[in-house]
Each structure stands twice: as C-alpha cells, then as structure tokens.
Amino acid sequence: MSTWFITRHPGAREWARSVGLRIDQHGVHLDPAEVQAGDTVIGTLPVHLAAQVCQRGARYLHLSLDVPENARGQELDADSMGACKPRLEAYTICRGPGGEGETA
C-alpha cells in the first residue's frame, strides 16, 4: 500500500513535509491505472480522476483550503497555506447515471 501526493505546487509539497505527511509517491499528474487497492491518494484531483481512484479500491483524501478571494490564482508557500486552514478530507466518489453515453 502506497500513499500518493499529487500536486504541481511547491508550496503544497513544503506544507506536506512540514506537517510530517508520509508520502511514498509524488507526482504532478496521476495515472489512475497505477493506483492499487488499499493505496491512499492525496491531492486536489478533478472529480473524474478521484472517482477512478475510488473505483480501484483506493482511498482519496482531498487537500482542502479556505483560500481568500484575493489569494486565488496565486502560488502559496507553506506558511500561506497554513493560513488557509489546510485539511485532508476523505471522499468516496463514484460516477452516477446520466453521464455521457448513459441515460438517467
């Protein structure tokens, strides 16, 4: 079982180190096919990728931040992230009916 941290942001990697997150795999992009049942994936994935992670039997932890409007779109360092109340929130996501090629 591996813990993946998926982010392209250096400040997020700094924050993860500062809080002592144990990370086995780091990447800026995730290929869900590489994730195994029992793995944990941490990041801010698009919902369709998070659903694939969950479908593979892995756990998805979303890195949530309360970013003030004036800081949106800016790179945050670890200290700035700390001011945005970072937290890891568990989500189980699955695709429902009514998507492309499906009927509700």
C-alpha positions as CSV (number, residue, x, y, z in Angstrom):
1,M,0.0,0.0,0.0
2,S,1.4,3.4,-1.1
3,T,0.5,7.0,-0.2
4,W,0.5,9.2,-3.3
5,F,0.6,13.0,-3.1
6,I,-0.4,14.6,-6.4
7,T,0.3,18.3,-6.8
8,R,2.2,20.7,-9.1
9,H,2.5,23.3,-6.3
10,P,5.9,23.5,-4.5
11,G,4.2,25.2,-1.5
12,A,1.9,22.1,-1.1
13,R,4.9,19.8,-1.1
14,E,6.6,22.1,1.5
15,W,3.4,22.0,3.6
16,A,3.3,18.2,3.4
17,R,6.8,17.9,4.7
18,S,6.2,20.5,7.4
19,V,3.3,18.5,8.8
20,G,5.1,15.2,8.5
21,L,2.9,13.5,5.9
22,R,4.3,10.1,4.9
23,I,4.4,10.0,1.2
24,D,5.6,7.1,-1.0
25,Q,4.9,8.6,-4.4
26,H,4.8,12.2,-5.6
27,G,3.6,13.3,-8.9
28,V,2.3,16.3,-10.7
29,H,-0.2,14.2,-12.7
30,L,-1.8,10.9,-11.8
31,D,-2.4,7.9,-14.0
32,P,-5.2,6.1,-12.0
33,A,-4.1,2.8,-13.6
34,E,-1.0,2.9,-11.4
35,V,-3.1,3.1,-8.2
36,Q,-3.7,-0.2,-6.4
37,A,-6.4,-1.2,-4.0
38,G,-5.5,-0.1,-0.5
39,D,-3.4,2.9,-1.7
40,T,-4.2,6.4,-0.5
41,V,-4.2,9.3,-2.9
42,I,-3.9,12.9,-1.6
43,G,-4.4,15.9,-3.8
44,T,-6.9,18.2,-5.5
45,L,-7.9,15.8,-8.3
46,P,-10.6,16.5,-10.9
47,V,-13.7,14.6,-9.8
48,H,-13.5,12.1,-12.7
49,L,-9.9,11.1,-11.6
50,A,-10.9,10.9,-8.0
51,A,-13.8,8.6,-9.0
52,Q,-11.3,6.3,-10.8
53,V,-9.1,6.2,-7.7
54,C,-12.1,5.1,-5.6
55,Q,-13.2,2.6,-8.2
56,R,-9.8,1.0,-8.0
57,G,-10.3,0.4,-4.2
58,A,-8.0,3.2,-3.1
59,R,-8.8,6.0,-0.6
60,Y,-9.0,9.6,-1.8
61,L,-8.1,12.4,0.6
62,H,-8.8,15.9,-0.8
63,L,-6.4,18.7,0.2
64,S,-9.0,21.4,1.1
65,L,-8.1,25.0,1.7
66,D,-10.1,28.1,2.6
67,V,-8.3,30.5,0.1
68,P,-9.4,34.1,0.4
69,E,-10.6,35.7,-2.8
70,N,-7.5,38.0,-3.0
71,A,-5.2,35.0,-2.9
72,R,-6.9,32.8,-5.6
73,G,-4.8,32.0,-8.6
74,Q,-1.5,32.7,-6.7
75,E,1.1,30.2,-5.7
76,L,1.0,29.7,-2.0
77,D,4.1,28.8,0.1
78,A,3.7,26.5,3.1
79,D,3.1,29.4,5.5
80,S,0.4,30.9,3.3
81,M,-1.2,27.5,3.0
82,G,-1.2,27.3,6.8
83,A,-3.2,30.4,7.0
84,C,-5.8,28.8,4.7
85,K,-6.7,26.1,7.2
86,P,-5.4,23.1,5.1
87,R,-7.0,19.8,5.9
88,L,-7.3,16.4,4.3
89,E,-10.9,15.3,3.8
90,A,-11.8,11.8,2.8
91,Y,-14.2,11.4,-0.1
92,T,-15.7,8.4,-1.8
93,I,-16.7,9.3,-5.3
94,C,-18.5,7.3,-7.9
95,R,-19.9,8.2,-11.3
96,G,-23.7,8.1,-11.4
97,P,-26.2,7.7,-14.1
98,G,-26.9,10.4,-16.6
99,G,-23.4,11.0,-17.9
100,E,-22.2,10.9,-21.5
101,G,-23.4,7.8,-23.2
102,E,-25.8,6.9,-20.3
103,T,-29.4,7.6,-19.6
104,A,-30.7,8.7,-16.2
